[in-house]
Amino acid sequence: MTNAPAPAPAPAPSPSPAPVDPRSLPRTLADLRASGWRSRTVKEEVRENFLRALADGRELFPGIVGYDDTVIPEIDIALIAGHDMLFLGEKGQAKSRVMRLLGRFLDEWIPYLDDPAIPLHDDPLKPITSAGRALVAGRPEHDVPISWWHRSERYAERLAPGTKFADIIGEIDPSKLAGGTSMASEEALHLGLIPRMHRGIFAMNELPELDELVQVGMFNILEERDVQIRGYPVKFDIDVMLLFSANPSTYNRSGKVIPQLKDRIGAVIHTHYPRERSLGIQMLEQEAGIDGGDAWAVLVPPFMKEIIEQITICARASKHIDQQSGVSARFSIANYRTMVASARHRAVRLGETPAVPRISDLGHLYASSLGKIELDLMGSHQLSERQVLDGIIADAIATVFNEYVDRHSLDGIARVFAEGMKIEVGDAVPSADYATIVADVPELWEKAFEVNAARDPAVRASCIEFILAGLYATERISRIQSHGHTVYDTRGYR
């Protein structure tokens, strides 16, 4: 039997094209024609650039975590198909971020007719405005000025609540009517954001909150690619890729989005929260911006990261939380930042380094959490927001604790507490004091070492609090909290 040949190594990804200096680009229509530049629709441009990036093995959606096998393949297909897209998902699922990333598949620069009388970035080879056509027809091509539009300016978005028809479609300009311009002419219009994004990408966030009159105007652009204002049809061959975002709880409710608009959106992309805790941790580390590079560096034990993300997972499963509203990824990020900030605050005050978060730092999560969850009034009954959050945090600690620590090896620690032992900890207690605090419970000190073998006093203090909180969360000992101090004993568990 012969050995199979080793597979050829995968080709290295091609680097992104080098930026182009716009000063080197054509400046007249004659030079533009001579350069060989050709007109393309936005969707043709996006499709060709996307396929080239895909073939070159370049990173397509940098910073997007957890969507590799679910959301991104659907976006890829929609881009190739030339669809307008709706991103449907709960809050904090990176819908807006993904929409903004689609602008990277536009050409770096595109030319436009440079004349103040033209209200949008008109294609020099295929102008759609009367002023643009008149400019091209009325001058020699070497005298028609060309400027260049960067892709960073070809993406615009709007939040639906409060958006008016005139904001994104347009309005009749009274000053032009006073000057004698006909109301039915193109020159009488003050164009809104979508016509001004001709040859670009426009995104509308929270589509169901958009007034139905404005939805009708967008439907007309999706279907006919023209503008109708106050009953005067002004034909524009508007070229724009339209993107939308919505929450399922409002999008699927009858009457929130007109059926004609729904029917003409080419693809619905369903987003979701991270399906694995490790992906959620990767996301919060990426977004939290905890650099640790200053004099007060931060060292976060793995179990503290896991607890922060598990708090979010428990909130998303809690019957006390309104799940139609969702629990955003910003919930994890804000809580992580708060936990680290509390650790840094202690480190600066006590002169400790590095700053290591502890369970007691979670006592500050109320400020960063309560504004990001909504109670289910049917499920929470008489519980307050703080009570619901306390229960969620306890469930999260118990989940992570049971993964780290074998319950049967904790009997020695529990027996010491049953004999009347009390331990007081807190977010302001110096790390070095923990060796003295637990001196009468050597089993606790050794178990802390098993959780994390670091010898640093701050890390050991964090591990000790983790074990104590885990014993409480699994109902092995009691806990009394008051103003940054926590006392653990066996009250009620003897």
Summary of the structure (lengths in Angstrom):
residues: 494
radius of gyration: 30.0
end to end distance: 69.2
largest distance: 98.8
contacts: 1536
relative contact order: 0.09
helix: 48%
strand: 14%
